Amino acid sequence: MDVVPAVTADLPASPTVLVATGNWWALASRVAIAFARNGWKTVAVCPPHSPLCYVKRVCPVLPLSTLAPRRSLIEAIRTARPDLIVPCDDSTVFLLHEIHAEHPDLRQIIEHSLGPPDTFAMVESRDQLQRIAADSGIRVPRSIALDSSTLAAERFADFPRGAVVKLDGTNGGEGVTVVRSQAEAAAAFRRARSATSAAIAAKRALVNRDPYAFWTWRRRKHTRITMQEFISGTPANIMVACWQGEVLAAVSVEALSCQGPTGAANIVRRIERPEFREAAAAVAARLKLSGFFGLDFMIDRESDLAYMIEMNPRCTQLGHLQFPDQGDLVSALCERAAGRPSAPATQPIRESVVAFFPQAWRWKWEAHDWKSAFHDIPWGEDALINNLLCEPWPDQQWPARLYHRLRAPQRPEAALFQSRSRNPIRPGGNHRLEPGESIPP
């Protein structure tokens, strides 16, 4: 169990962090635990029954309303009076950008947490980010902006290896479609455009309980669709803790298993690729970012060249992982933001492979030698573990059950990737599953 270090007399009073999310992902709860371990007062704003509600040291937990998410987030900031805001999904980042423009009294804390406002528009646009990356010498796939299904079909011919159609403002693999023909490109554009309709917003609010559903719909005129060259290979990414454009620490991984071909990773292997760190440093400096961000790459199967395909302008699921050589990214940010030493690692990961909990337990885990991996289980947080082992709260409610029964959805199989790393899995780690421990179905 993690222990929150006592604040001694020679250190400043405990700073406050506001962890904000509009979804039910596990990563927000893990980030909150890491801040609490570093002695920060941790406040959350989130939907009902979010995993954040089950973390022992998060208090208070403030509600994020489906009908009024902007007002909820503004009230949370004014109630918590945080020293730092940590958004855990893209929509929360973009809503903070909007609040910055409309509420002068909150501008200082938002800029302090994210970076300067003149870069907000760049952060929200996949197309602009790709151009910035290319101008910084980062290898990127060819990409174009689309404004019609006709243009999507016509320009598909420019991508002989296939293409990916992407909708701005989405994350976790949503709004991303791999296409292999002109017809598929046109259809993907139409689906992406329909995703911004009022009907889809109502479905997301009622069935998915997405607190940003109607807010996103109201912003639909700002949503752009792009087509990007498809790179066949292994997904990889880097997460960075940064401060005013300076990279403080970073963790890079390649994916061994993902939630479908475009979804989040379930199992990863830590790797070191200098071009990842160089790309992150260039993006951080160009946008003068503070807080956390991630860069997604594809490592080409034939050439082994890495292409940056996307930026996540917020924390990802790597931020709390503690490694013996550098600690965790949350601690690195805490040390710089608070001006005091960070807490020592309590669960240093000595394995090279990490199985995320609970994702790896649900997505075809039997395809991997996962018992030699580090299992990212929040030991000591029994209520959180039990929550994560259940279906997310929206999926337990009758609208979602009825919708999925009528639609009979087929969840895609986990996408499996062969590691390009020559480093073997290091068995015998200190957090392997013990004999006799049960594996949930």
Secondary structure, DSSP 8 states (H G I E B T S, - for coil): --------TTS----EEEEE-SS--SHHHHHHHHHHHTT-EEEEEE-TT-GGGG-TTEEEEEE--SS-HHHHHHHHHHHH--SEEEE-SHHHHHHHHHHHHH-GGGHHHHHHHH--GGGHHHHH-HHHHHHHHHHTT-----EEEESSHHHHHHHGGG-TT-EEEEETT--TTTTEEEE-SHHHHHHHHHHHHHTTSHHHHHHHHHTS--TTHHHHHHTGGG--EEEEE---EEEEEEEEEEETTEEEEEEEEEEEEESSTTS-EEEEEE---HHHHHHHHHHHHHHT--EEEEEEEEEETTT--EEEEEEESS--TTTT--BTTTB-HHHHHHHHHHTS-----SS---SSEEEETTHHHHS-GGGS-GGGSEEE--TT-HHHHHHHHS--HHHHSHHHHHHHHHH-------EE------S----S-TTS--TT-----
